Amino acid sequence: MNDAKRSGADIFITADYKYHEFFDAEEEIVIADIGHFESEQFTQELLLEVITKKFANFAVLLTEIDTNPIKYYS
Protein backbone atom coordinates (compact mmCIF):
# COMPACT_ATOMS: atom_id res chain seq x y z
CA MET A 1 0.00 0.00 0.00
CA ASN A 2 2.70 2.48 0.96
CA ASP A 3 4.65 1.82 -2.24
CA ALA A 4 1.47 2.29 -4.30
CA LYS A 5 0.70 5.59 -2.57
CA ARG A 6 4.29 6.84 -2.98
CA SER A 7 4.22 5.99 -6.69
CA GLY A 8 1.09 8.08 -7.19
CA ALA A 9 -1.12 5.12 -8.09
CA ASP A 10 -4.85 5.77 -8.25
CA ILE A 11 -5.86 2.25 -7.19
CA PHE A 12 -4.40 -0.60 -5.15
CA ILE A 13 -5.73 -4.01 -6.19
CA THR A 14 -5.46 -6.82 -3.66
CA ALA A 15 -7.14 -10.09 -2.79
CA ASP A 16 -6.74 -10.49 0.95
CA TYR A 17 -7.15 -7.20 2.76
CA LYS A 18 -8.26 -7.06 6.36
CA TYR A 19 -10.83 -4.59 7.67
CA HIS A 20 -8.40 -2.31 9.50
CA GLU A 21 -5.98 -2.21 6.57
CA PHE A 22 -8.55 -0.25 4.58
CA PHE A 23 -7.81 2.72 6.83
CA ASP A 24 -4.26 2.79 5.41
CA ALA A 25 -5.69 4.37 2.25
CA GLU A 26 -6.24 7.59 4.22
CA GLU A 27 -8.54 8.74 1.39
CA GLU A 28 -5.48 8.99 -0.91
CA ILE A 29 -6.00 5.85 -2.98
CA VAL A 30 -8.80 3.47 -3.94
CA ILE A 31 -8.50 -0.06 -2.55
CA ALA A 32 -10.05 -2.80 -4.68
CA ASP A 33 -10.27 -5.98 -2.61
CA ILE A 34 -11.37 -8.42 -5.30
CA GLY A 35 -11.17 -11.60 -3.27
CA HIS A 36 -8.58 -14.35 -3.22
CA PHE A 37 -10.45 -16.92 -5.31
CA GLU A 38 -11.83 -14.30 -7.70
CA SER A 39 -8.36 -12.95 -8.42
CA GLU A 40 -6.96 -16.40 -9.25
CA GLN A 41 -9.82 -18.23 -10.96
CA PHE A 42 -8.64 -17.41 -14.48
CA THR A 43 -4.99 -18.20 -13.78
CA GLN A 44 -5.62 -21.86 -14.58
CA GLU A 45 -6.52 -21.04 -18.18
CA LEU A 46 -3.51 -18.74 -18.55
CA LEU A 47 -1.15 -21.40 -17.22
CA LEU A 48 -2.76 -24.01 -19.45
CA GLU A 49 -2.11 -21.82 -22.47
CA VAL A 50 1.52 -21.15 -21.53
CA ILE A 51 2.29 -24.78 -20.70
CA THR A 52 0.56 -26.11 -23.82
CA LYS A 53 2.48 -23.73 -26.08
CA LYS A 54 5.82 -24.38 -24.40
CA PHE A 55 5.47 -28.17 -24.00
CA ALA A 56 3.47 -29.63 -26.89
CA ASN A 57 3.70 -33.20 -25.55
CA PHE A 58 2.74 -32.37 -21.98
CA ALA A 59 -0.74 -33.47 -20.87
CA VAL A 60 -2.59 -30.80 -18.91
CA LEU A 61 -5.84 -31.41 -17.05
CA LEU A 62 -7.83 -28.63 -15.42
CA THR A 63 -9.97 -29.54 -12.46
CA GLU A 64 -13.68 -28.79 -12.51
CA ILE A 65 -13.86 -28.75 -8.70
CA ASP A 66 -14.89 -25.38 -7.27
CA THR A 67 -12.94 -24.79 -4.05
CA ASN A 68 -14.27 -21.29 -3.37
CA PRO A 69 -15.77 -21.31 0.14
CA ILE A 70 -17.81 -18.20 -0.70
CA LYS A 71 -21.07 -18.84 -2.52
CA TYR A 72 -22.87 -16.07 -4.37
CA TYR A 73 -26.61 -16.27 -4.87
CA SER A 74 -28.74 -14.08 -7.06
C-alpha positions as a printed NumPy array, in Angstrom:
array([[  0.   ,   0.   ,   0.   ],
       [  2.698,   2.475,   0.959],
       [  4.646,   1.82 ,  -2.243],
       [  1.473,   2.292,  -4.295],
       [  0.697,   5.595,  -2.568],
       [  4.287,   6.843,  -2.979],
       [  4.222,   5.992,  -6.69 ],
       [  1.093,   8.084,  -7.19 ],
       [ -1.124,   5.118,  -8.089],
       [ -4.853,   5.769,  -8.246],
       [ -5.858,   2.254,  -7.188],
       [ -4.397,  -0.602,  -5.147],
       [ -5.731,  -4.013,  -6.189],
       [ -5.464,  -6.818,  -3.659],
       [ -7.139, -10.094,  -2.791],
       [ -6.737, -10.489,   0.947],
       [ -7.147,  -7.202,   2.757],
       [ -8.256,  -7.059,   6.357],
       [-10.833,  -4.592,   7.669],
       [ -8.405,  -2.313,   9.501],
       [ -5.976,  -2.213,   6.572],
       [ -8.547,  -0.249,   4.577],
       [ -7.814,   2.716,   6.833],
       [ -4.26 ,   2.793,   5.408],
       [ -5.686,   4.367,   2.245],
       [ -6.241,   7.587,   4.218],
       [ -8.54 ,   8.745,   1.388],
       [ -5.477,   8.993,  -0.908],
       [ -5.997,   5.851,  -2.982],
       [ -8.798,   3.466,  -3.935],
       [ -8.504,  -0.058,  -2.554],
       [-10.055,  -2.805,  -4.678],
       [-10.269,  -5.985,  -2.61 ],
       [-11.371,  -8.421,  -5.297],
       [-11.173, -11.605,  -3.269],
       [ -8.575, -14.35 ,  -3.218],
       [-10.452, -16.921,  -5.314],
       [-11.829, -14.302,  -7.695],
       [ -8.363, -12.955,  -8.417],
       [ -6.961, -16.396,  -9.246],
       [ -9.816, -18.233, -10.956],
       [ -8.639, -17.406, -14.477],
       [ -4.995, -18.197, -13.779],
       [ -5.625, -21.862, -14.584],
       [ -6.517, -21.038, -18.177],
       [ -3.51 , -18.736, -18.545],
       [ -1.151, -21.397, -17.22 ],
       [ -2.764, -24.014, -19.447],
       [ -2.105, -21.815, -22.47 ],
       [  1.516, -21.147, -21.533],
       [  2.292, -24.785, -20.699],
       [  0.56 , -26.11 , -23.815],
       [  2.479, -23.732, -26.084],
       [  5.825, -24.376, -24.402],
       [  5.474, -28.166, -23.998],
       [  3.467, -29.632, -26.886],
       [  3.704, -33.204, -25.55 ],
       [  2.742, -32.369, -21.976],
       [ -0.738, -33.472, -20.867],
       [ -2.591, -30.798, -18.908],
       [ -5.837, -31.408, -17.052],
       [ -7.832, -28.627, -15.415],
       [ -9.968, -29.537, -12.46 ],
       [-13.679, -28.787, -12.505],
       [-13.857, -28.747,  -8.702],
       [-14.894, -25.382,  -7.269],
       [-12.94 , -24.786,  -4.052],
       [-14.267, -21.291,  -3.372],
       [-15.772, -21.309,   0.136],
       [-17.812, -18.197,  -0.698],
       [-21.07 , -18.839,  -2.516],
       [-22.869, -16.067,  -4.367],
       [-26.609, -16.272,  -4.874],
       [-28.737, -14.082,  -7.058]])
